[in-house]
Amino acid sequence: MPQLSASVRHTANGRSTPACYTPVAEGAPVAKIETVAVVGAGTMGSGIAHVFARAGFRVLLCDLNQPILDRAVSQIRANLGREAAKGKLSEAEIEPALARIATSTDREALSAADIAPQIVIEAASERFDLKAELFRALDRILPPDAILATNTSSISIAKLASETRRPSQVIGMHFFNPVPVMALVEIVRAPATSGETVAAIHALALQVGKTPVEVNDAPGFVSNRVLMPLINEAAFAVMEGVATPEAVDQIFKLGMAHPMGPLTLADLIGLDVCVDILRVLEEGFANPKYRPCPLLVRMVAAGQLGRKSGSGFYSYGN
């Protein structure tokens, strides 16, 4: 397996075009992507690394926190094992998939890699200031033809693109949790995103077995613009004593044929993530109807984040 650098640690092993970018003709074949960097090794980042490694891509997984990287690799190994047990891949494919992942706590290593990534997918926390700083750094570090994608579920792609010198190569690639299971990738196109970039991301989503659906840039895009008000109103119903969490969820499962109720889903997403997205919607639309339910805010302040913390609207034991 090729070595990256001493700082990299292997596992199981209209549209504007910046001067630094020479696009191919609209609709022409895009350059082949072989190496994908994922920045942020939390739940979403580890899931994204999983699906790319499983599909045969070389993956560089970066996070500032080594224990988070170690946990991500362990989770990927466990999830690959579950897929093998279900017949979705063979046992013999697990170690090669893991061997395609390298980890690093130093994002500067992305520029030192012997095979530089053709795309970076940012999967950091849902905060504009954090993502903007990352995009400025990645823009400086990466080759000028690399694509900068973000897994943001609500933040403006255009705003993130404005932090870089390559706005035509910035795009939203919104995966859904759990990434190895959920079929959708919401491709979010900003005004400056080029057709070549959209085509590359569309093809990439298909290569990892996902169904790409293209939308235009707006707060919350489509998925969370529709979903988060539902979760928020469900939380208000609980806070105001209209119904218990169990009753709310049962109504949506039995009456609307939802596979899970909105509060079970909120726990799966993470209540902190829900509150962050609602605040993006409230600010982006300048509309108080998106104000996070006080119950959600109190639960987040108390560390009740849902499944990942062991408790939210429901308890999940250890």
SENU-231658 format. One line per 8 residues: number of its first residue (from 1); their letters; for each residue x, y, z of N, C-alpha, C. Coordinates in steps of 0.2 Angstrom, whole numbers. Layout:
N
NUM) a) X Y Z X Y Z X Y Z  ...
//
This chain:
318
1) mpqlsasv) 4 -6 0 0 0 0 4 6 0  3 11 -4 7 17 -4 7 21 2  13 23 4 14 27 10 12 35 9  9 38 14 7 45 13 12 49 15  13 49 22 19 54 25 19 51 32  24 54 35 26 52 42 20 53 47  16 58 45 10 61 49 4 57 48  4 52 43 -2 49 41 -1 41 44
9) rhtangrs) -7 39 46 -7 33 50 -12 28 46  -10 22 44 -14 18 40 -18 14 45  -24 12 43 -29 7 46 -27 0 44  -32 -5 45 -30 -12 45 -24 -13 41  -24 -13 41 -18 -11 40 -19 -4 41  -128 162 -71 -121 161 -72 -116 158 -68  -111 155 -71 -106 152 -67 -99 154 -69  -96 156 -63 -89 159 -64 -84 153 -64
17) tpacytpv) -78 154 -67 -73 149 -67 -66 152 -65  -63 150 -60 -57 154 -58 -51 152 -63  -46 156 -63 -41 156 -68 -37 149 -66  -37 147 -60 -33 141 -59 -36 134 -61  -42 135 -64 -46 129 -66 -47 129 -73  -46 123 -77 -47 123 -84 -52 117 -85  -59 119 -86 -64 114 -86 -64 111 -93  -67 104 -93 -68 101 -99 -74 104 -102
25) aegapvak) -76 102 -108 -82 105 -111 -88 102 -107  -93 106 -107 -100 104 -104 -102 98 -107  -103 93 -102 -106 86 -104 -100 81 -106  -94 84 -106 -88 79 -108 -87 75 -102  -83 69 -103 -82 64 -98 -78 68 -92  -79 67 -86 -75 70 -81 -69 66 -79  -64 69 -76 -58 65 -74 -60 60 -69  -56 54 -69 -58 49 -65 -56 50 -58
33) ietvavvg) -60 49 -53 -58 50 -46 -56 43 -43  -50 43 -40 -48 37 -37 -47 38 -30  -45 44 -27 -44 45 -20 -48 50 -18  -52 49 -12 -56 53 -9 -54 55 -2  -54 61 0 -52 63 7 -59 65 10  -59 62 17 -65 64 21 -62 68 27  -65 74 28 -62 78 34 -68 78 39  -66 75 45 -71 74 50 -73 67 50
41) agtmgsgi) -72 63 56 -72 56 57 -78 54 62  -83 59 62 -88 57 67 -93 52 63  -99 52 65 -104 47 63 -105 47 55  -105 54 52 -106 54 45 -100 53 42  -94 56 44 -88 55 41 -86 48 40  -86 44 46 -84 37 46 -89 33 41  -95 35 41 -100 32 36 -98 33 29  -96 39 27 -94 41 20 -88 37 19
49) ahvfarag) -83 37 23 -77 33 22 -78 26 20  -83 23 24 -85 16 24 -87 15 16  -92 19 14 -95 17 7 -90 18 2  -85 23 2 -80 24 -3 -75 18 -3  -73 16 3 -68 11 3 -71 4 1  -77 3 3 -81 -3 1 -81 -3 -7  -82 3 -10 -83 3 -17 -76 3 -21  -71 3 -18 -64 2 -21 -60 8 -21
57) frvllcdl) -62 14 -18 -59 20 -18 -53 20 -13  -48 23 -14 -43 25 -9 -46 31 -5  -46 30 2 -49 35 6 -44 38 11  -43 44 12 -39 48 17 -44 51 22  -44 48 28 -49 50 33 -45 55 38  -47 61 39 -44 66 43 -48 68 49  -45 69 55 -49 72 60 -43 74 65  -45 79 69 -40 82 73 -39 77 80
65) nqpildra) -43 73 81 -44 69 87 -42 62 85  -36 59 88 -35 52 86 -39 47 89  -42 48 95 -47 43 97 -53 43 93  -55 49 90 -61 49 86 -59 45 79  -53 45 77 -51 41 71 -51 34 73  -48 32 78 -48 25 80 -55 22 81  -60 26 84 -67 24 85 -70 23 78  -69 28 73 -71 27 67 -69 21 63
73) vsqiranl) -63 19 63 -60 13 60 -64 7 63  -64 7 70 -67 1 73 -75 1 71  -78 6 70 -85 6 68 -86 4 61  -81 6 57 -81 4 50 -80 -4 49  -75 -6 53 -74 -13 53 -80 -17 55  -83 -15 61 -89 -18 63 -95 -18 58  -96 -12 55 -101 -12 50 -100 -16 44  -94 -16 42 -92 -21 36 -94 -28 38
81) greaakgk) -92 -30 44 -94 -37 47 -101 -38 46  -105 -33 48 -112 -34 48 -115 -35 41  -112 -31 36 -114 -32 29 -112 -39 27  -106 -41 29 -104 -48 27 -109 -53 29  -111 -52 36 -116 -57 39 -122 -57 35  -124 -51 32 -131 -51 28 -130 -53 21  -124 -54 19 -122 -56 12 -121 -51 7  -120 -45 10 -120 -39 5 -112 -38 3
89) lseaeiep) -108 -42 6 -101 -42 3 -98 -49 6  -92 -51 4 -90 -57 7 -85 -55 12  -83 -60 17 -79 -59 22 -72 -57 19  -70 -60 13 -64 -59 10 -63 -52 8  -68 -48 7 -68 -41 5 -67 -36 11  -67 -38 17 -67 -34 23 -60 -31 24  -55 -35 24 -48 -32 25 -46 -28 19  -47 -30 13 -45 -25 8 -48 -19 8
97) alariats) -55 -18 10 -58 -12 11 -55 -8 16  -54 -11 22 -50 -7 27 -43 -5 25  -40 -9 21 -33 -7 19 -33 -1 15  -39 0 12 -39 6 7 -40 13 11  -41 12 18 -42 18 22 -35 20 25  -33 26 25 -28 29 29 -30 35 33  -28 36 39 -30 41 44 -25 46 45  -27 52 47 -22 57 49 -25 62 53
105) tdrealsa) -21 64 58 -24 70 62 -21 77 59  -18 76 54 -15 82 51 -17 83 44  -22 88 43 -25 89 36 -19 92 31  -14 94 34 -9 96 29 -6 90 25  -7 84 28 -5 78 25 -8 77 18  -14 80 17 -17 79 11 -13 82 5  -9 87 6 -5 90 1 1 86 0  3 82 5 9 78 5 8 71 2
113) adiapqiv) 2 69 1 0 62 -1 3 60 -7  6 54 -8 9 52 -15 4 52 -20  -3 51 -18 -8 51 -23 -13 56 -20  -13 62 -22 -17 67 -19 -24 66 -21  -29 68 -16 -36 67 -17 -39 71 -23  -43 68 -27 -46 72 -32 -52 76 -29  -55 74 -24 -60 77 -20 -60 76 -13  -62 81 -9 -62 81 -2 -69 82 0
121) ieaaserf) -72 78 4 -79 78 7 -78 81 14  -80 87 16 -80 89 22 -86 87 26  -85 84 32 -90 81 36 -90 83 44  -88 90 45 -87 93 51 -94 95 54  -94 97 60 -100 99 64 -103 104 60  -110 105 61 -114 109 57 -114 117 60  -108 119 59 -107 126 61 -103 130 55  -106 136 53 -103 139 47 -96 141 49
129) dlkaelfr) -94 144 54 -88 146 56 -82 141 55  -84 135 58 -80 129 57 -79 127 50  -84 126 47 -84 124 40 -80 129 35  -81 136 37 -78 141 33 -70 140 34  -68 140 40 -61 139 41 -58 133 38  -62 127 38 -59 121 34 -59 123 27  -64 126 24 -64 127 17 -58 131 15  -56 136 19 -51 141 17 -44 137 17
137) aldrilpp) -43 133 22 -37 129 23 -37 123 17  -42 120 16 -42 115 11 -41 118 4  -44 124 3 -42 128 -4 -35 129 -4  -32 131 1 -24 132 1 -20 126 0  -22 120 3 -18 114 3 -19 110 -3  -25 110 -6 -26 105 -11 -24 107 -18  -23 103 -23 -22 105 -30 -27 109 -33  -26 113 -37 -31 118 -40 -37 115 -43
145) dailatnt) -36 109 -46 -42 105 -49 -46 101 -45  -44 101 -38 -48 96 -34 -55 99 -32  -60 95 -31 -67 97 -30 -67 97 -22  -71 102 -20 -72 103 -12 -80 102 -11  -81 96 -8 -88 95 -7 -89 95 0  -96 97 2 -97 97 9 -104 93 11  -103 89 16 -109 85 18 -114 89 22  -113 96 22 -118 100 26 -125 98 25
153) ssisiakl) -129 98 30 -137 97 29 -141 103 29  -138 109 29 -142 115 29 -138 121 27  -132 122 28 -128 128 27 -127 130 20  -127 136 18 -127 138 11 -120 136 8  -121 133 2 -115 131 -2 -112 137 -5  -116 142 -7 -113 148 -10 -109 152 -5  -111 152 1 -107 155 7 -100 152 8  -100 145 8 -94 141 8 -90 142 2
161) asetrrps) -93 142 -4 -89 143 -10 -85 150 -10  -89 155 -7 -86 162 -7 -79 162 -3  -78 157 2 -72 157 6 -66 154 2  -67 152 -4 -62 149 -8 -61 152 -15  -55 150 -18 -53 153 -25 -56 149 -30  -60 144 -29 -63 139 -34 -70 138 -33  -74 143 -33 -81 142 -32 -85 137 -37  -82 137 -43 -85 132 -48 -84 125 -46
169) qvigmhff) -80 124 -41 -78 117 -39 -81 115 -32  -85 119 -29 -88 118 -23 -95 116 -24  -97 111 -20 -104 108 -21 -106 104 -14  -112 104 -13 -115 100 -8 -116 93 -10  -113 88 -6 -114 81 -7 -117 78 0  -124 79 1 -127 77 7 -129 70 8  -125 66 12 -127 59 13 -132 59 19  -135 53 20 -140 53 25 -138 47 30
177) npvpvmal) -140 48 36 -138 43 42 -143 37 42  -140 31 43 -134 29 42 -131 28 35  -125 31 34 -123 32 27 -123 25 23  -120 20 26 -120 13 22 -127 11 20  -132 13 24 -139 10 22 -143 14 18  -143 21 19 -147 26 16 -145 27 8  -150 26 4 -149 26 -3 -147 33 -6  -150 39 -3 -150 45 -6 -143 49 -5
185) veivrapa) -141 53 -10 -137 58 -9 -140 65 -12  -141 70 -8 -144 76 -10 -138 80 -13  -138 81 -20 -133 85 -23 -135 92 -23  -131 97 -20 -133 104 -19 -129 108 -23  -132 112 -28 -128 116 -33 -129 123 -31  -124 126 -30 -124 134 -29 -124 137 -36  -125 144 -36 -125 147 -43 -118 147 -46  -113 146 -43 -106 146 -46 -104 139 -48
193) tsgetvaa) -107 134 -45 -105 127 -46 -105 125 -54  -100 123 -56 -100 121 -64 -103 115 -65  -105 114 -72 -109 108 -74 -104 102 -73  -97 103 -74 -93 98 -74 -92 95 -67  -93 100 -62 -92 97 -55 -99 93 -53  -104 96 -55 -111 92 -54 -110 85 -57  -108 85 -63 -107 78 -67 -103 74 -63  -97 76 -61 -92 72 -57 -95 69 -51
201) ihalalqv) -99 73 -47 -102 71 -41 -108 66 -42  -112 68 -47 -117 63 -49 -114 56 -51  -109 56 -55 -106 50 -56 -103 46 -50  -100 50 -46 -97 47 -40 -102 44 -35  -108 48 -34 -113 45 -30 -116 38 -33  -116 38 -40 -118 31 -43 -113 26 -42  -107 28 -42 -101 23 -41 -101 20 -34  -104 23 -29 -104 21 -22 -111 18 -20
209) gktpvevn) -115 17 -26 -121 14 -25 -127 18 -22  -126 25 -23 -131 29 -20 -136 32 -26  -141 35 -24 -146 38 -29 -145 46 -28  -142 49 -33 -141 56 -33 -147 60 -35  -149 65 -31 -155 69 -33 -152 76 -32  -153 80 -38 -150 87 -38 -155 92 -36  -153 97 -31 -157 102 -29 -153 109 -30  -156 114 -29 -152 121 -29 -151 123 -22
217) dapgfvsn) -146 127 -21 -144 130 -15 -149 134 -11  -151 132 -5 -156 136 -1 -156 134 6  -157 138 11 -157 135 18 -160 129 19  -157 124 21 -160 117 22 -161 113 16  -159 116 10 -160 112 4 -168 110 4  -169 104 2 -176 101 2 -177 97 8  -172 92 9 -173 87 15 -174 90 21  -170 95 24 -171 98 30 -175 104 31
225) rvlmplin) -177 107 25 -182 112 25 -189 109 27  -190 103 24 -196 100 26 -196 96 32  -191 92 33 -190 88 39 -190 92 46  -186 97 46 -184 100 53 -191 103 56  -195 107 52 -201 109 55 -205 104 58  -205 98 55 -209 92 57 -207 90 64  -200 89 64 -197 87 71 -198 92 76  -198 99 74 -199 104 79 -206 104 82
233) eaafavme) -211 104 77 -218 104 80 -219 97 84  -216 92 82 -217 86 86 -214 87 93  -208 91 94 -206 92 100 -210 97 104  -213 102 101 -218 107 104 -224 103 107  -226 98 103 -232 94 105 -230 91 112  -224 88 112 -222 85 119 -222 90 124  -218 96 123 -217 101 128 -224 104 130  -229 104 126 -235 107 128 -240 102 131
241) gvatpeav) -238 96 132 -242 91 135 -247 88 130  -247 89 124 -252 87 119 -251 79 118  -245 76 119 -244 69 118 -237 67 120  -237 61 122 -230 58 124 -226 57 117  -219 56 118 -215 55 112 -218 48 109  -219 43 113 -222 37 110 -228 38 106  -233 42 108 -239 43 105 -238 47 98  -234 52 99 -232 56 92 -229 51 87
249) dqifklgm) -224 47 89 -221 43 84 -226 38 81  -230 35 86 -235 30 83 -240 33 78  -242 39 79 -247 42 75 -243 43 68  -237 44 67 -234 45 61 -232 38 58  -231 33 62 -229 26 59 -236 23 57  -241 23 61 -247 20 59 -252 24 55  -252 30 55 -256 35 51 -253 37 45  -247 38 45 -244 41 39 -239 36 35
257) ahpmgplt) -238 30 38 -234 25 35 -227 27 35  -225 31 40 -218 33 41 -214 27 44  -208 25 42 -205 19 45 -203 20 52  -202 27 54 -201 28 61 -204 35 62  -205 37 68 -208 43 70 -203 49 70  -206 55 70 -201 61 70 -196 61 76  -199 59 82 -194 60 87 -189 54 88  -191 48 86 -186 43 85 -181 45 80
265) ladligld) -183 48 74 -178 50 69 -174 56 72  -177 60 76 -173 66 79 -167 63 83  -169 58 87 -164 55 91 -158 52 87  -160 49 81 -155 46 77 -151 51 74  -154 56 72 -150 62 69 -145 65 74  -148 66 80 -144 70 85 -148 76 86  -150 77 93 -154 83 94 -150 89 93  -144 89 95 -139 95 94 -139 97 86
273) vcvdilrv) -139 92 82 -139 93 75 -145 96 73  -151 94 75 -157 97 74 -158 104 76  -155 106 82 -156 112 84 -151 117 80  -145 114 78 -141 118 73 -144 120 67  -147 115 64 -151 116 57 -156 120 58  -160 120 63 -166 124 64 -164 132 65  -158 133 68 -155 139 68 -153 142 62  -150 138 58 -148 140 51 -154 142 47
281) leegfanp) -160 138 47 -166 139 44 -169 146 46  -169 147 53 -172 153 56 -168 159 53  -161 159 53 -157 164 51 -158 165 43  -157 159 40 -157 160 33 -164 163 30  -169 161 33 -176 163 30 -178 169 34  -175 171 39 -177 177 44 -184 176 46  -186 170 48 -193 168 50 -193 165 56  -196 167 61 -196 164 68 -200 157 68
289) kyrpcpll) -203 156 63 -207 149 63 -202 143 63  -196 145 62 -190 139 62 -187 139 69  -189 144 74 -186 144 80 -186 137 84  -180 135 86 -180 128 89 -184 128 95  -188 123 96 -192 122 102 -188 122 108  -190 126 113 -186 126 119 -185 120 123  -189 115 122 -188 108 124 -181 105 121  -181 106 115 -175 103 111 -169 107 114
297) vrmvaagq) -169 113 114 -163 117 117 -161 115 124  -166 114 128 -165 112 135 -161 105 135  -164 100 131 -161 94 131 -154 94 128  -153 98 123 -146 98 121 -141 101 126  -143 106 130 -139 109 135 -138 104 141  -143 99 142 -142 94 147 -138 88 144  -136 88 138 -132 83 135 -136 77 133  -143 78 132 -147 73 130 -148 74 122
305) lgrksgsg) -143 70 119 -142 72 111 -146 66 107  -148 61 110 -151 56 107 -147 49 107  -147 45 102 -144 39 102 -136 40 104  -133 45 101 -126 45 102 -124 46 109  -128 49 113 -127 51 120 -130 46 125  -134 41 122 -138 36 126 -145 38 128  -146 45 128 -153 47 129 -155 53 125  -162 53 124 -165 59 120 -172 59 122
313) fysygn) -176 58 117 -183 57 118 -184 50 121  -179 46 120 -180 39 122 -173 37 125  -173 32 129 -167 30 133 -164 24 129  -157 24 128 -154 19 124 -149 14 128  -149 15 135 -145 11 139 -138 13 138  -133 8 138 -126 9 137 -124 9 130
//
